[in-house]
Amino acid sequence: MARLILDRIEGDTAVLETESGKMICLPLSKMPKGIKSGDVFDKNEDKITFNAEQTALRRERMNILKSKLFKK
């Protein structure tokens, strides 16, 4: 299983980052509906599934980092 993070959407293409930092492009039609930047996905062979738990953890970590960075 590979883990992917959605970096951005360009037109009808999803640009995802792999765990090794490599960027890959996939058609949006191969992705779950309603995706947004920062979402985490698991890829098993040809199936890509949204990982809600990892997405929530990642967003929480990012919010903590942002609050520390912009702390007054």
N, C-alpha and C positions, 0 to 999 in steps of 0.2 A: 504494500500500500504506500502510495506517495501522498504527501501533504502539499497543497497548493494554496497560495494566498492571492486573491484578486487585487492586482495593482490598479488597474483602470479598465475602462471600456472605451474602445475607439471604433465608432461606427457600429458595425455588426460583429466586432471582434472583442473577445475578452483577453486581456493581457494578464497572465498569472506568473507569479514567482514561485520557483520550486524551493525546496529546503536547502539546496546547494547554491541558491542565488541566481540560477539561470532563469531567464524570462522566456515564456512560451506563449504562443497565441493560439486560441481556439475559437471556433465560431460560437457566437452567442447561442445559437440553436442547440449546441451540445451542453449548455449550462442550464442549471435550474432557473426558473423565472424569479424576477425580483431581486437579483443580486446587486451588491454594491461594494465599492472599494473597501478592502480590509476583511472581507468575508473569507473564511477558511473552508477549504474543501478537501475531501479525501478522494483519491483516484485509485480505483481497483480495476485493472485491465482497461476496458473502454467505458466504465461507468464512473461518473463524477457525482458525488453527493455532498450536500451542504453539511458542515459540522457545526451545529449551533453552539455546542459546549465550548469548543475551541475558539470560536468567533467571540463569544461572550468573554472568555478569559483574556483573549488578546485585546479586546476593546477596554477591559478593565485595567490591564497593564498600561496601555497607552494613555488612559485618563490619569493614572497615577503619575506617569512620567511627565505629562503636560502640566499637571498641577505643581510638581516640583520645579519644573523649568520656569514657569511663570509666577512662582511664589513671590509675594512682595515682602 
